[in-house]
Amino acid sequence: MITSRRFQVALLLLFASSELASAQSVECKKTETQAECHARLKCRDDEELEQCQQRLRKERAGANDRDDEDRDWYDRDDRDDRGDRNDRDDRNEARDRRGRDGEGRGRRGRDRRDGRGSGRGRHRDSGRGFQANKTFGLGLELGEPTGLNGKYFVSDTGALDFGVGYIYSHYYYGDGVHLYLDYLWHPASLASNASFELPFYIGVGGRFWDFEYCDRNLCDYGGSAIGLRVPIGLSFDFNNAPLDIFLQVVPVFDFITGDYYDRFRDRSHFGADFSVGLRFWFK
């Protein structure tokens, strides 16, 4: 469009130049007679030479005015066309920018939604905080007690921890079945990189312990305890595998019942359990 209009302007300028040359030729040449000039200018038969020249000059002036109007029209139209094109470019650029912003927000939204539930995505820390992106793990625990352990995250930093097992010759009591349930809070991550994270946790929970003990070589005495637990530990999380290793110390305060209390009148007991474990995370 712009190229064709420029071509039109060139033609108009060329035509104006030819008209200007023609206007100059209205005057008679020094080498021609008035009759020859009258014939060359194609004057009418009833016109005098001077009248013919005046008429031709007016016609030439009117043609030049029309050329100026045509050039002004082209300039305005060209400016309007450039303005429309710039407006279209601005609208396209704004639309592309909104598209890129929307795509970026969509990716961030998907990242936040996908933050949890990926066993191999593992955890990402916020500053020195901790956020879990997995849900349920199950494994083995060794120590006090020894048995099965499970952990279920109910929020980014909170989890239920539970276990069933045995305590062997614990304190001055004997063997016994042990059940517990804790709520763990993960307030900070002590170390974090692409392959490993070290969250610290503390919690509170309860336990039930049914034990046996020996007295004067007779080992069929029994007792039970209902206790309060305060687990404190570290979890070694592997970012490239759905595994973690934990170690913890658990202060406990027990209330004793059964044969042991009847014999020794030992109503309560304060102690500390220690255990390590390995869990596999299913999701």
N, C-alpha and C positions, 0 to 999 in steps of 0.2 A: 504494500500500500504506500509506504513512504517513498520507495524508489520510483513508483509510477508518478507520484505527485511531483517529485523533483524533476522528472522528465517533462511534465507539463509546464512547470515553471521555466525550465530551460527553453521550451518552445515559445512561451509567452515573451521571454526576454529577447529571443531571437526575432520574434515578430515585431516587438517594440523597436528593436534596432533597425529593422528593415523599414518600419514606418517612419522612424526618425530620419533615415536616409532619404525616404521618399519626400518627407516634409522639407528637407533641405533642397530637394530638386524642384520645389515649386517656383523658385526664382529662375528667371531666364538666364541661360548661359551667355557668356560674353560673345561666343562665336556664332550664336544663332539669332535670327531675326525674330521680331514679334510674331510674325505669322508662323514660323517654325515652332516657337515656344507655345503659341496657342494650340497648335496641332499636337505637340508632344504631351501637353497637360490634359489633352482630350476635353477641352472646354466646349461648352455648348455653342451652337452657332449664333445664338442671340446674345451671348455674353461678351462683354469687353474683356480684354486680357487681365486688367487689374481686378475686375469683379470676380473673374474665375480664380485668380490667385487667392483672394480673400476667402472665397468659399472653401477652397481646398485646405487653406490653413485652419479654418474652423473645424472642418471634418477631421483633420489630423489631430487637433487638440482634443476633440471628443473621444477619439479612439484611444489616445494616451490615458485619459481619465478612466476609461473602462479597464485598461490594463492595470492601472494602479488599484482599482477596486478588486480585480481578480487576484492580484498579489496579496492584498490585505486579507481577502477571504481565505486564501491558501494558508497564510501565516496563522490566522486564528484557528482554522481547522487542524493544522499541524500541531499547534500547541494543545488543542483539546484532545487530539489523538494520543499525544505523548502523556498528557495527564491521565487519560483513561487507562493507558497501558501501565503507568506507574501505580495507579490505584489497584489494578488487577494484580500486579506483582506484589503489592503490600498485602492484599487479601490472601493471596496464595501463601506468602511467607508466614502470615499469622496463623493460617489454617495448618500449615506444616508444623509450626511451633506448638500449637495446641495438640496436634497428633502425637508429637514426640513427648510432650509433658504427660499426656494421657497414658501413653505406653509405659513411661517411666513409673507413673503411679500404679499402673496395673502390675508391673514387675515387682514393685515394692510390696503391694498388697499380697501378691502370690508368695513372695518370700516370707512375709509375716505369717500367712496361713500355713505355709509348709515348714515353719520353724519347728513345730513339734511333730512327733510321730515318725521321724526318719531315724531308724536305729543307727545308721552310719553317718548321718549328718552331725550327730553329737551335739555338744553344747557350744554356745557362743556367749562370751561374757560382755556385759555392759559396764565399761570401766573395770572395776574389780568385782562387780557383781556376778551372779550366776543365773543362767536361765536354762532350764531343761528342755530339750527337744525330743525326748523319748518318753515312753509311758510305762512299760512293764518289763521287769527283769526277774529272773529266777535262778538260784544257784545254791552253792554249798557254803556252810559256815563251820569253821573249826575253832575250838577253844571252849569258852564258857558262854553259851552252850555249843554243842556240835550237832549239826542237823541241816535241815533245809531252810533257806532264807529267800524271801521275796520282797520286792520293792515296787511300789506303784505311785507314780507322780500324779498328784491331783491338781497341781498348778505349776507355774514356772519355777518356783523355789521350794514348794512343799511336797512331801511324799509320805505315804504310809509304808512302814517297814514292819515285816512280820516274820515269825519263824517258829518251827517246831523241831525239837531234838532232845538230847540228853545232856545232863551235866554229870560228869564222872568224878566221884570223890571230892566234891566241892566243899571248901572250908573244912569243917570237921563233921560234915554230913556225908551221906553216901550217894550212890547213883540215883538219878531220878529223871522223869519226863518233864520237859520244860516247854512252855508256850508263852509267846509274848507278842505284843502289838505296840508299836511306837508311831508317833508323828515326828518327822524330821524336817527341820528348816535349814536351808542352805544360804546363809547370809553373804558368803563371799567365795571367790575363786582365788586360791593362793598362787596359782600358776596356770597359764593358758597359752597354747600355741596351736599350730596347724594339726598336730598329731596327738596332743595330750592336754588334759586339763585336770586340775587338782582342786575340787571344791571341798570346803570345810563345812561340816554340819553339826548341829546340836538338836536334841529333841527331848521328848518326854513320853512315857508310856507305862504300861503295866505288864505284869507277868504272873503266871501260875506255875508252881513247881511242886511236884509230888515226888518225894525222895524216900530213900531207905537209909538206915544207919545201923551200926553194930554196937552192942554193949556186952562186954565180957564174953567176947567170941561168939555171941549170938547176933546174927545179922538179919533178923526178920522184923525188926522194929521199923516203924514208918512215921512219916510226918508230911506236912504240906506247908506251903508258904504262898501268900499273896503279897506281891511286892510292887514298889514304884521304881521305874527305871529312868535314868537320864543319860542316854547315849551321846557320846562326843567322839567324832571320828573324821577321817579323811577318805575320800573316794578317788581312786586313780582311774580316770576315764580315758579310754583309748578312742580317738576320733576316727581312726581308720578301721575299726573293728567293733562289733556290737558286744563289747565286753567291758566290765569294770572290776577292779579289785578294791576292797575296802578293809580298813582296820579301825578298830574302835575300842575305847574303854567305856564301861557302863557302870557308874555308881548305882547301887541298889539299896533299897530299904525294905526289908521283909517283915511281915507279920506271920509268926509261926503258929500252927495248929497241929492237932493229932497227938500221937504217942509221944513225940519228942517234947512237946510242951507239957503233957501230963507228967512225964518223968523228970524233966529238968527245969520246968517252969521258965523256960527261955522264950519270952513272948515275942521279942523283936530282934532283928539282926541287921547290921549295916555292913556292906562289903562292896567289892568292885569286881565286875566281870571283864574279861578281855577276850576278843575274838578277831579273826580275820576271815575273809570270804572272797569268793569269785562268783560273779553273776553273768548270765547271758541275757541280752536284751532282745526280746521278740519284736518290739516295735517302739 
